[in-house]
């Protein structure tokens, strides 16, 4: 059958039409390219597909402002344990390790100690890349934290992006070969395959030590730096993937693959030196980044995700009159570059969205928080209280109790903060209380946190006594809060370091009112989620959490609690912070920890 030029033009036009209609999928092409040049505030990242690189190679743009991924088709292979494994679904994987410039464009920061735009991003933990520290045991895509690197990239690209599993990583590294390309080669040839300790002092790609990505030969599938340069985080839990993990915390360690620039090129696995480099693996703590630990991405363009980015901060403007107005609320993607200023501590109220998850209440009992909520990043200050209530109840009680707009409010009772009768959270709040008036002004529902919510936020994924990851009382309080040892008295909010979720003063400074009645005996949780005290004589007492400037450091840890009559308005070391309901969550069940 002979084709005329006219016939060829008709066929080409038909193919272009089918592609435009989605009948011929552009995603069938070999390479997927995400354009990151819009930066961290872009609403979306353009995505394109090509069959091959222009001019036969990838320019520096694909190491900085663009991210290129290669399609890997499913197949069976033998891993380093000589087990036959099957990759059942095709996926795209990064041609290069994620570079520092790419990471900075997505997140707005570069944590690497060895700087270089085309170098792999290092000094990043599994948690910062994609993890949801709320529940370390989950590995599914839904557990990606929206404001992690993977969460932001997925939302802006419009499809699922994640870390590779250890199996996907090794399959891509081997590139269809039973032995990797640099296996059993002479030393001089191995030096051309990757960055190792033996050639780390050689200038390659403009850098010593950690090399620029793509400075060495790729494997058979065109993937660079699979061996050496930077260890690469994988999705897998270490204890779920290999049997020699001795860490006792489920999900606390994750697999890294490929070796780094500080490792010998002769590094081999505990199993066999036959699978040199491709089989290399090590364990790493999720919260333990290092100067040779980086990552690359995998993607599934057919797995669509929402293109909107969840903004974690809600800012309530308290200075706009006294009439109800929902426009008082605005949302921010991140904290300002110069940090929170006095305005956010006096005439505005900043709240952080907290996602659901599990934690060890009191360090012993596992409890689940089932619904998202917002919580104030600072204790309510005297300036904020005065804007809402029209009065500042704080007074100079002694040199330890100060008056000032940025100081936490004190001399407030549980009734002043919330009032009302016992009920579910966000219900039966006294309209004349702080939470009641704030709810009226904004059209949203405010309340005090439950004691479970309070501890969940305080811990922020940690299991130590203090949320900085330490158990030593005095050293921890020097970083986190104010206690009696320093004879500091009350301090303005936000003067110490926040926890991992950006919440300040959870340890010390002021005791904080919680919604719950104080129970000396074990509590029960009713079906409606209300804590019920068996000892009715203590029903007028309310829970206080967090310690205060008047307490020793050891009394200000994540488990510390106290009690006070709900009508007590004479507490010079008692304040509070508020929580706000997430408007989309209409189901009442799960607001409290269970």
N, C-alpha and C positions, 0 to 999 in steps of 0.2 A: 504494500500500500504506500503510495507516494504522498508526501505532505508538501503542499505548496506553502509559500510564505503567508498567504492569506489564512490558510488553515492553521498554521502555527500561531498566528496572531490571535485567532479565535480561541484556540485552546488556552493560550496564556491569559486572555481576558476572562475566560470561564473559570480558570483556577483562581485568579485574583478575586473574582466575584464570590466564589465559594468560600475563600478565606475570609472575606469581609463579612459574609453571612454566618461565619462560625462553623460551616460544614467541614472545611479543612482547617484543622486546629493549628494555629501558629505555634502552640506549645509543643508540637511534635519535633520542632527543630532542636538541634543538639545543645545549644547554649542559651541560657536565660540571663539577661542583664538587668540589674536594678540600678537606676540612676539616683544616687544619693545627694546630688549637688544642691538640692533644695534645703538641706540641713535639718537641724533638729526641730524646727518649727513648721516644716512643710506638712500640708494636710495629706499628701500622698506622694509616693515615689513612682515615676514612670517605669514601666517594665516593657522590655522588648526581647525578641528572640532572633537568633542568627544560627546559621549552619556551621560557620567557621569564623575565626578571627580575621579582621581585615589585614591585608598584607602578610598574612601567615603568622602573625604574632600579636600578643596583647600589649598595647601601649601602657604607659604609666597611669593613664586615666583609670584603667581597670584595677589599679592598686590603690587608688585614692578616692576619686569621686564617683566611681562606678564599681559595682560588685558583679563579677561574672561567675556563673555556676554551670557545670557540665552535667548533662543527663546521663544517668547510670541505669542501664536496663537490668531487670531481675535475672538471676541465675543461681545455680548451686556452686559452692566452692568448699574447700577444706581450710579450716582455720589453723591457728598455731597449735591447737591441741589435737590435730589430725581428725577432728570431727567434721562430718559433712553438714554444712549449714545451707539454708536456702534463703535468699533475699527474694521475697515474693512480689514486691511492688517496686516499680521504677521510682527514682528520686533524683533530684539535682543536688550536687555537692559543690562547694566553693572550689574554684580552680586554685585559689590562694588561701592562705590563712587570713583571717580578718585583720586588716592593717589598722594602725593607730589613727590615720586620717579617716578611714571609714567608720571606726568606732566613735570618733569625735563628732562626725557629721550626724550620726544617729542619736547619740546621747548628750552631746554638748560638753563632754569631758574626755580627757586622756589620762588614765591612771598609770601609764607605763613609766618605769624608772629609767629605762634605756630609750630615750626619745628618738623618733624618726618617723616621718609621715608614711614611708613605704615599709617600715618594719612591722612585724606582727604586734598587735596589741598584747601586752603582758601585764602581770600584776593584777589580773582580773580573776575573781572567784566564780565558781559555778553559779552561785546565787546572783551575782551581778549580771551575769550573761543571760540567764533565763529562769533562774530558780524561783520557786515560791517557798521561802523559808518557813511559812506557816505549817506546811505539811511536807516534810522531807521524804516521805515514802512514796509520793506520787510522781509518776514520770510521764503522764499523758499530757497532750497539748493544752488541755484546759487549765493545767496548773502553772502555765507560764505567767509570770507577773506582768501586768499590762505595761508597767513603766521600766521593765528590764530591757536590755538590748534587743532580745528576741521579741518581746511584746511590742515594742515600738516599731521594729522593722516589719513584723507581720501585719500590724495595723495599717502601716503606710503603703506596703506593697500590695495588700489585699489578699494575701494567701499565707498559708502556714509556713513559718520558718522556725527551725529548731536546731539543737545540737544533734550530731549523728549518734546512733547507737554504736557500741563497740564492734558489733557485727558489720554494720554498714561501713564503718571506718576501715576495718581490715579488708573488706571486699573491695572498696575503692582503692586502697593502698596497693593491694596485690595486682589489680588491673587485669584480672583473668589469668594470672600466672600462678603455678603451684609454688614457685619461689619468687621472691621479689627481685627486681631487676639488679639490685646491687648486692645480691647474695653471693658469697664466695668469690668476690672479685679481689684483685690485688689492692693493697692499701692505696696506691696512687690513683686507682680508678674510683675507689670509694670516696676519696676526697672531692670528687666532682659530683657526687650524688646528694650531698647535703651538708649542713653546717654542724660540725661536731667539735669536741674539745680539741682535737688534733689540728683543726684549721680555723679555730675561733679567732686567732690573732691575724688572720689574713684579711686584707681589705677586699670585701666582695659586696658589690652593690652599693659601695660608698660607706660601708660601716664595718667596724670590727665587732667581735662578740656576736650579738644578735644581728643576723644579716637581713637585708631587704628581701621581701618575698620574691620568688621567681629568680633568684640569683644562681640556682643550680639546675641540673637537668630534671625534666619532669618524668613521670612514669609513663607507661604505655598508653594511658588514657588522658595524658596531658595535664595531670594534677601535680602541682609543685609542692615541695617541702613536706611531703608525707613522712619523711624520715629526717629527724634532726631539726635544728633551728628552734622550735618551740614545742613543748608538750602540748597536746590538744585535748581539751575537755570533751568527754562523751556523756551521753544522757544517762548511762547505766549506773545504778547503785553498785558499789564494789562488792557488797556481800551477796548481791543477786546474780553476779556475773562470774565471780571466781571464788573458790572455796577457801582461799587463804586469808581472807579478811578477818582480822581479830577485833575490829572496832565494835563496841557493844551498842552503839546508838544506831537504830535502823535508818538507813539513808544518809548518814552523816558523811560518808565518803563516796566519791564518784570516780569513775575510771578516767585516766588520761592515757593517751597513746602517742607513739611516734618518736619519743626521745627529744632531747633539747641540746642547745649549743654547749652546755656544760658537761655533756655525757660523752663517753668514749664511743668511737664508731664501732668498736667491737662489743658494745653492750648487747647482751643477749638475755632471754627470758629465763625464768625458773624452770622452763620445760625443755627447751632445745635451742641450741645456737644455730640450727638450720634456718630458722625463720628470723633472721637478723633484721632488726629495725621494724619491720612490719608488725612483729609480734610484741614489741616493747610496750610495756604498760607499767604504770605506777599508780599508787593511791594518793589522793589528795583531799584534805579537809575542805568542805564547801566554803568555809570562811577563811581559808588559808591561801591567798594568792601568792605567786612567786614570780621572780623575774624571768623565768623561762616557761611559764604556763600561759598558753593562749588558746585559740579555738578556730574552727571553721564552721560554716553553716551548711545545713541541708534544707531543701525546700520541696514543697509539693504544690505547684501552681494550681492544680485542680481542687485543692482543699481550700476553699474560700473562707475568709474571716471578715469580720466587720472592719470597715476602713476608718472608723472613728477611734480616737485615742482617749482613753479614760483619763480625765484630769483629776488627780488625787486630792488637790487642795480646794477647799471651799472657803471663800472669804466673805464675811458678813460685815457690811458697812453700818456701823452703829450711829454715825453722825448725821444721817439724813432724816431729820425731823422725828416725829413721834407717830406718824400715820403708817398703817400697814402698807408694805411695798415689797413685792417679791424681787424687784430689781436691785434690792440691797445685796443680793447674793451674786457673786462672780466666782469663776473657777479658774484655777491656774494649773499648768502642767508641771511646774517645779517651783522651788523656792527662788527668790531673786538672787542674782549673782553676789550682791553685797550682803545677803542674809536678811532676816526679818528685822525691820526697824521699829522704833518706838510707836509709830502709827499703828502697826499690826498688834501692838500690845495695849493700846488705849482706845482709839476710836474705831478699830476694826477687830474682828474676831476670826482667827485663822483655824480651820479645822482640817484634819487629815482623814482620808477615807481608809478604813481598815477592812480588809477582805476576810472572809470566814476561814476557819481552820481549827486544828486541835492543838492542845497544849497540856502540860502537867500542872494542874491547879495545886498550889501549895507544894509543888515539886513531887507530888505523889499520885494524885488521881487524874486520869486523862479525861478532859472535858472538851466538848466541841462547841464552838461558836458557829451558828448555822447561817447567820445573816450578816451582810455588810452593814457598817455604820460609820459615821463621822465622829471624831473626837477632837476636842480642843488641843492644839499642840502646846499651849501654855495653860497654867492655872488661870482662872478668871481674875483679872487685875482690878484694882480699885478704880482705874479710869473706865474700864469696860462696864463695871457694875454701876458706876455713876451715870453713864450714858443711858443705860437701860432703866435703872430704878430712880434716877434723879437725886440720889443721895449716896454718900460714901460713909459706910458705918465704921471704917477703920479709925483708930485714934491712937495717939502716942501713949501706949500703956506702960512702956518702959523703953530703955535704949535698944532692946532687942526687937521691939515691934514698931515698924516704921510706917509713915504715911507718905504716899507718893503714887502717881498715876500708874507706874510700871511695877509697883509692888503687888503681890497677890492680895486680894481682898480678905479681910479677917473679920471677926466678930459677926459672923453670919451663921444662922442656924440652918438645919436641914429644911425647916419650913420656909426660910427666906430663899433658899436656893431652889426648892422644888415644891414643897408643901403637898397638900392634897391627901387623899387616903391611899391605903395599900391597894395596888392594882398592877396590871401589866405596865411595862415600860411604855412611855409616851401616852399614857391615859391617866385621867383624873389628876392632871397637874394643876395646881392652884394658879388661877389666872393672874394673881397679884404677885406671884413669886418671880424670881429672875427667869427661870425656864419658861414660865407661863407668858410673861411679857415678851420675851424674845420670840416665842412661837407666834404670838399675835402680830409682832412687827414684821416677821418674815414670811408668814404663811407656811412655815415648815415646823416640824415637831422636835422640840428639844426636851432633854431630861438629864438626870444624873446617870452615870454609868452603873451597871450592876457590878458587884465585886468580882465576878468572873470576867466581865469585859475589861475592868480596870487591870486585873493581873495579866490578862492576855496581851493587852497593849503594853504594859510595863515590861514584860519579858521580851516582846518583839522577837520571838523565835529562839531565845536563849534558855538554857536550863541551869544556869549558874545563879548564885544568890543575887547578883547585881547584873543589870542588863548590858554592862560593858564586857561581859564574858569572864568576869573574875568573881572569886569568892571572898577575897580579903576585904573586910569592911572599910578600914580607913583609907587605903589606897583607892578603892573604888569611889568612895564619896568625894575624894579630892577631884575626881573627874566629872562626877555626875550630879552632885547636889550639896546641900548644906546641912550640917548636923552639929551637935553640941560641942564636939571636940575642938572646933575652931572658934568657938564663942562668937560666931558670926552674926547671929540673929537673923531676922528675916531679910531676904535679898530680892532684888528685882527679878522677874521671871526671865528665863532664857539665858542666864549667865554661865551655866555649865554646859557640858556636852549633851546633845540629845541621844536617844537610843537609836537603834538601827532603822526605826520607822520615822525618825524625825520628831519624836515627842520629847518635850523637855520637863525636867523637875519631877519625874516620877519617883525619885528617891530623895526624901528630905524636903526641906524648906517649909512645906505645909502639909498637915494631914488633909486628906481629901474625902469629903462626904461621898458615900455611895448610896444607891437606891435601897439596898437591903436592910431588913431588920437584923440586929445582931443576935446570934444564937450561940449559946455556950455548948449546947448539945448538937448532935449531928442533925443536919437539915434534911428535909424532903423537898423534892421538886414536883409540884403538882402538874397536872396535864396542861394547865394554862401557862406554865412556865414561871409561876410565882414561888419564891422560896417561902416555905412555911415553917415557922418556929414551933417546936414542940413545947418549949418553955414559954408560956404566955406572959410570964412576969417580966420578960426582957423585951416585950414587943415595942416599948417606947424607945428602945435603944437602937441607934443606927450605926452601920459599919463605917469606919474610917480606914483609909489605906495610905501607905507610902511613907510614913514617918514624918518628922518635922525637924526644924532647926533646934528645937528644945530636946531632941532625943539623941542618944548615942548612935553612931554609924551602924552598929550591929542591929539596931531596931528600925532601920530604914531600908531593909532589903525587899525583894519582890514579894515575899510571903508575909511581911509585917502587916498587922492589922490592930485596930483599936476600936473603941466604942464610945458613944456619947449620946445623951438624951437628944432627941430630934429637935427639941425646943431650945437647946443650948445656944445662946447668942453671945456668950462671953468668952469664946475660944479665941485667944490671941494667936494660936498656932493652927487654926482650923480654917480651911478654905475649900475650894471645889473646882472642878472643871466639868464641862457639859458634853453630852453626846447629841448628835442630830440623826434623825432617821433618814435612811436612803429612800428617796421618794418612790422609786420603782418597786420597792419591796412591800407589797400589800399583804403578804401572808404574815400573820402575827406570830406563827410558831417559829421558834428558834432564836428570838431576840435575846434570850438569856442563855448562858452556858448550861449545857445539860450533860 
